Amino acid sequence: MAKIALVRIDNRLIHGQVATGFLGKIGADNIVVIDDKTATNEFARDVLALAVPSSVSHEVYTSKDAAEVW
């Protein structure tokens, strides 16, 4: 299991404040989004990927899949 540096509940998922503010301050190298609608929508996942810096990995899970993985 990975070390969790920050947990946020926010309907914006990944946005500029996350990409430029939080990541640098907490040293995170991976973003995990848990959202059923986004996880099952390829276009929404692609849009989220555009907000993630190239040096950071990201994953999008449904709530069920996230529970199984974590």
Secondary structure, 3 states (H helix, E strand, C coil): CCCCCCCCCCCCCCCHHHHHHHHHHHCCCEEEEECHHHHCCHHHHHHHHHCCCCCCEEEEECHHHHHHHC
